[in-house]
Amino acid sequence: MLQDQDIAQSVSEIWGAMLGLDIQTISKTQDRSHDQMTGLISIAGVWPCQVRLICSRTLACALTSIMFDTETHDLVDEDVEDAFRELTNMIGGSVKAMMPEPCTLSLPTIDATPGPSAPNPRHALTFACQGDAFKVEVHPTVV
């Protein structure tokens, strides 16, 4: 069974390995803002769900800068979206590994449109990172 603490540990390990960053879960909720990015990836199987990585575009640029070892002012939108899809894919793959087999993982996509977050996630964790916050949500999907 998927547990919040397992998701938190996995995300922390990904951030440490890929970005060299320590992150902590926090109780603060994160509202969707005008510069929000959402990475989406779906898992099909016994318990179908969608995993979402949600953060500000500012934080996404900072993370991309670390991943690509370049200055943020040298980044183009495609760089930020590629890096954000990769982080979404790693989190989705980690969640998939915690799910009962058989299950499959879709390709990650980006939703950069502002608006309310989808209601009623099964799991919603907020993390502190680089003076900002990001959220990982797991939503059940209807088959």
Rosetta silent file (secondary structure, phi, psi, omega in degrees, C-alpha in Angstrom):
SEQUENCE: MLQDQDIAQSVSEIWGAMLGLDIQTISKTQDRSHDQMTGLISIAGVWPCQVRLICSRTLACALTSIMFDTETHDLVDEDVEDAFRELTNMIGGSVKAMMPEPCTLSLPTIDATPGPSAPNPRHALTFACQGDAFKVEVHPTVV
SCORE:     score description
SCORE:     0.000 S_00000001
   1 L     0.000  134.798 -179.690    0.000    0.000    0.000 S_00000001
   2 L   -69.245  128.543 -178.379    1.291    3.426   -0.948 S_00000001
   3 L  -122.296  147.091  178.235    2.220    5.526    2.106 S_00000001
   4 H   -55.187  -44.176 -176.717    3.039    9.235    2.428 S_00000001
   5 H   -64.718  -31.722  177.102    6.334    8.516    4.179 S_00000001
   6 H   -69.850  -40.857  176.858    7.455    6.239    1.325 S_00000001
   7 H   -63.094  -46.832 -179.223    6.660    8.916   -1.246 S_00000001
   8 H   -59.305  -44.074 -179.938    8.471   11.543    0.860 S_00000001
   9 H   -64.170  -42.370 -179.678   11.564    9.358    1.209 S_00000001
  10 H   -63.631  -46.279  179.599   11.621    8.618   -2.506 S_00000001
  11 H   -62.961  -41.199  178.342   11.280   12.280   -3.504 S_00000001
  12 H   -61.205  -41.573  178.690   13.997   13.208   -1.004 S_00000001
  13 H   -65.885  -39.828  178.165   16.318   10.587   -2.491 S_00000001
  14 H   -64.002  -46.765 -179.651   15.665   11.837   -6.030 S_00000001
  15 H   -62.387  -38.939  178.647   16.333   15.463   -5.023 S_00000001
  16 H   -67.253  -46.732 -176.442   19.541   14.407   -3.264 S_00000001
  17 H   -71.877  -44.002 -174.663   20.849   12.243   -6.114 S_00000001
  18 H   -85.243  -31.624 -171.479   19.828   14.431   -9.063 S_00000001
  19 H  -119.892  -12.352 -176.791   20.136   17.899   -7.575 S_00000001
  20 L    67.655   28.009 -176.811   22.324   17.543   -4.502 S_00000001
  21 L  -113.579  139.934  170.228   19.578   19.197   -2.438 S_00000001
  22 L   -92.657  133.078  178.278   18.182   18.312    0.960 S_00000001
  23 L  -126.775  158.190  178.751   14.434   18.806    1.198 S_00000001
  24 E  -132.784  142.647  172.381   11.978   18.503    4.059 S_00000001
  25 E   -72.131  144.671  178.345    8.256   17.878    4.084 S_00000001
  26 E  -132.291  160.930 -178.008    6.310   20.817    5.461 S_00000001
  27 L   -87.700  -10.969 -179.818    2.684   21.264    6.480 S_00000001
  28 L   -60.215  135.904  172.828    2.207   24.427    4.419 S_00000001
  29 L   -88.095  158.134 -177.340   -0.225   24.033    1.575 S_00000001
  30 L  -119.090  120.844  176.479    0.678   25.425   -1.785 S_00000001
  31 L   -87.561  147.654  177.727   -1.809   27.413   -3.818 S_00000001
  32 L   -72.623  130.082 -178.549   -1.589   27.413   -7.559 S_00000001
  33 L  -115.700 -179.906 -176.784   -0.249   30.734   -8.781 S_00000001
  34 L   -66.396  -22.311 -179.006    0.085   32.495  -12.101 S_00000001
  35 L  -110.000   27.684 -175.611    3.583   31.113  -12.699 S_00000001
  36 E   -77.183  144.715  170.183    2.846   27.538  -11.671 S_00000001
  37 E  -121.073  143.352  175.715    4.076   24.459  -13.520 S_00000001
  38 E  -129.768  123.884  171.768    2.596   21.004  -13.135 S_00000001
  39 E   -95.806  134.139 -176.429    4.268   17.832  -14.344 S_00000001
  40 E  -123.544  138.025  173.568    1.832   14.965  -14.913 S_00000001
  41 E  -148.292  138.089 -176.172    2.462   11.254  -15.341 S_00000001
  42 E  -107.562  147.110  175.412   -0.063    8.422  -15.243 S_00000001
  43 E  -119.300  123.464  177.219    0.224    4.913  -13.888 S_00000001
  44 E  -103.727  142.935  178.922   -2.112    2.263  -15.318 S_00000001
  45 E   156.163 -151.040 -177.860   -2.714   -0.990  -13.504 S_00000001
  46 L   -58.519  -41.450  177.948   -4.453   -2.431  -10.451 S_00000001
  47 L  -123.940   85.525 -177.086   -4.629    1.031   -8.845 S_00000001
  48 L   -67.721  139.071 -178.358   -4.606    3.587  -11.696 S_00000001
  49 E  -155.165  169.708  173.556   -3.450    7.044  -10.680 S_00000001
  50 E  -123.013  131.108  177.910   -1.857   10.259  -11.823 S_00000001
  51 E  -101.519  133.333 -178.975    1.261   11.637  -10.153 S_00000001
  52 E  -125.062  133.930  172.173    1.701   15.417  -10.193 S_00000001
  53 E  -109.868  121.189 -172.847    4.760   17.527   -9.465 S_00000001
  54 E  -126.352  126.832  175.338    3.698   21.122   -8.825 S_00000001
  55 E  -158.996  172.321  176.748    5.935   24.151   -8.267 S_00000001
  56 E   -71.406  153.422  175.981    6.540   27.727   -9.274 S_00000001
  57 H   -62.105  -32.786  178.149    8.245   28.389  -12.578 S_00000001
  58 H   -60.394  -46.653  177.970   10.937   30.187  -10.549 S_00000001
  59 H   -67.427  -40.153  177.876   11.739   27.012   -8.625 S_00000001
  60 H   -58.926  -39.934  176.920   11.556   24.926  -11.811 S_00000001
  61 H   -65.056  -41.908  179.150   14.168   27.251  -13.382 S_00000001
  62 H   -62.945  -42.264  178.997   16.406   26.957  -10.313 S_00000001
  63 H   -66.107  -40.399  178.003   16.180   23.153  -10.414 S_00000001
  64 H   -63.079  -42.266  178.373   16.895   23.129  -14.154 S_00000001
  65 H   -57.522  -41.808  177.915   19.912   25.353  -13.603 S_00000001
  66 H   -67.615  -46.619 -178.181   21.270   22.821  -11.115 S_00000001
  67 H   -60.737  -41.326 -175.545   20.507   19.823  -13.362 S_00000001
  68 H   -95.328    0.108 -179.898   22.123   21.420  -16.430 S_00000001
  69 L    50.262   53.834  179.729   24.883   23.187  -14.459 S_00000001
  70 L  -142.912  164.668  178.288   24.120   26.519  -16.109 S_00000001
  71 L   -74.229  146.637 -178.381   22.899   29.961  -15.109 S_00000001
  72 H   -61.289  -33.130 -178.730   19.136   30.490  -15.024 S_00000001
  73 H   -71.004  -12.916  177.166   19.374   33.425  -17.451 S_00000001
  74 H   -90.881   -5.035 -177.076   20.872   31.051  -20.054 S_00000001
  75 L   -82.256  146.789  170.872   17.878   28.675  -19.914 S_00000001
  76 L  -111.285  164.320 -177.190   15.139   28.551  -22.518 S_00000001
  77 H   -52.703  -39.965 -178.014   11.600   27.283  -21.930 S_00000001
  78 H   -63.037  -36.155  177.254   12.397   23.926  -23.544 S_00000001
  79 H   -61.985  -47.826 -177.664   15.232   23.334  -21.058 S_00000001
  80 H   -63.390  -44.157  179.990   12.956   23.986  -18.095 S_00000001
  81 H   -66.035  -40.466  177.882   10.193   21.779  -19.488 S_00000001
  82 H   -61.546  -47.390 -179.522   12.636   18.941  -20.294 S_00000001
  83 H   -64.540  -40.849 -178.872   14.125   19.007  -16.791 S_00000001
  84 H   -67.642  -38.066  174.971   10.692   19.232  -15.171 S_00000001
  85 H   -63.000  -40.124 -179.693    9.423   16.285  -17.246 S_00000001
  86 H   -65.169  -43.469  176.462   12.482   14.284  -16.164 S_00000001
  87 H   -62.594  -41.680  177.450   11.885   15.027  -12.471 S_00000001
  88 H   -61.454  -42.515  179.658    8.206   14.126  -12.937 S_00000001
  89 H   -63.365  -41.595  179.773    9.225   10.884  -14.667 S_00000001
  90 H   -65.683  -42.594  177.811   11.605    9.934  -11.845 S_00000001
  91 H   -65.668  -44.377  178.213    8.945   10.555   -9.197 S_00000001
  92 H   -59.906  -42.868  178.316    6.350    8.683  -11.263 S_00000001
  93 H   -63.705  -36.233  178.230    8.725    5.738  -11.712 S_00000001
  94 H   -67.633  -43.004  177.319    9.380    5.673   -8.003 S_00000001
  95 H   -65.287  -41.475  178.422    5.662    5.656   -7.198 S_00000001
  96 H   -56.959  -39.731 -179.181    5.113    2.964   -9.852 S_00000001
  97 H   -64.521  -20.171  178.889    7.715    0.787   -8.102 S_00000001
  98 L   -90.964   -4.590 -175.557    5.558    0.951   -4.937 S_00000001
  99 L   -94.015  154.918  175.908    2.416   -0.202   -6.780 S_00000001
 100 L   -67.190  144.631  177.590    1.185   -3.752   -7.254 S_00000001
 101 L   -82.953  155.774   -3.491    2.081   -5.357  -10.583 S_00000001
 102 L   -83.189  148.261  173.317    1.232   -5.303  -13.355 S_00000001
 103 E  -152.873  155.649 -179.062    1.375   -1.554  -13.972 S_00000001
 104 E  -130.820  155.840 -177.750    2.727    0.770  -16.640 S_00000001
 105 E  -113.476  133.295  176.630    3.946    4.350  -16.659 S_00000001
 106 L   -79.492  179.041  171.216    2.976    6.939  -19.287 S_00000001
 107 L   -81.121  145.985  179.801    5.249    9.613  -20.659 S_00000001
 108 L   -75.244  148.470  175.732    5.361   12.789  -18.545 S_00000001
 109 E  -129.831  168.185  179.840    3.648   15.969  -19.724 S_00000001
 110 E  -119.742  135.246  172.102    3.646   19.586  -18.555 S_00000001
 111 E  -118.538  108.683 -177.832    0.616   21.719  -17.697 S_00000001
 112 L  -102.280    9.535 -178.647    1.675   25.354  -17.396 S_00000001
 113 L   -85.534  134.145  177.886   -1.833   26.820  -17.243 S_00000001
 114 L   -70.415  156.484  178.784   -2.844   28.465  -13.996 S_00000001
 115 L   155.511  174.751 -178.291   -5.926   27.261  -12.240 S_00000001
 116 L   -68.311  148.145  174.788   -7.073   25.304   -9.250 S_00000001
 117 L   -68.710  154.451  178.234   -5.370   22.067   -8.394 S_00000001
 118 L   -63.400  140.758 -177.365   -7.393   18.911   -8.952 S_00000001
 119 L   -75.175  158.093  168.484   -9.510   18.084   -5.908 S_00000001
 120 L    57.237   55.547  173.020   -9.115   15.157   -3.540 S_00000001
 121 L   -68.125  148.455  175.845   -5.632   13.746   -4.062 S_00000001
 122 L   -71.165  -36.682  177.611   -5.056   10.417   -2.333 S_00000001
 123 E  -134.647  135.437  177.422   -1.611   11.674   -1.285 S_00000001
 124 E  -143.566  113.498 -178.978   -0.453   15.314   -1.143 S_00000001
 125 E  -122.422  135.552  176.603    2.964   16.223    0.217 S_00000001
 126 E  -111.632  137.474 -176.846    4.553   19.670    0.282 S_00000001
 127 E  -123.353  144.178  171.800    8.322   20.073    0.457 S_00000001
 128 E   -88.219  134.740 -178.419   10.579   23.026    1.292 S_00000001
 129 E  -157.031  124.002  173.634   13.291   23.590   -1.321 S_00000001
 130 L    54.188   38.978 -179.856   15.573   26.530   -2.094 S_00000001
 131 L    73.336   11.687 -179.203   13.447   28.973   -0.083 S_00000001
 132 E  -130.673 -169.676  177.352   10.353   27.903   -2.018 S_00000001
 133 E  -139.647  152.350  171.351    7.963   24.968   -1.881 S_00000001
 134 E  -138.660  162.529 -175.538    6.815   22.254   -4.242 S_00000001
 135 E  -128.298  143.869  170.930    4.122   19.641   -4.018 S_00000001
 136 E  -119.762  125.531  179.512    3.800   16.009   -5.063 S_00000001
 137 E  -124.204  147.205  173.121    0.267   14.662   -5.395 S_00000001
 138 E  -123.733  119.038 -177.781   -1.082   11.227   -6.278 S_00000001
 139 E  -112.713  130.997  172.089   -4.640   11.227   -7.631 S_00000001
 140 E   -65.692  145.620  177.410   -6.713    8.127   -8.293 S_00000001
 141 L  -117.950  152.741  179.168   -7.991    8.005  -11.856 S_00000001
 142 L   -89.718  131.255 -178.388  -11.173    6.566  -13.252 S_00000001
 143 L   -91.888    0.000    0.000  -10.645    3.811  -15.795 S_00000001
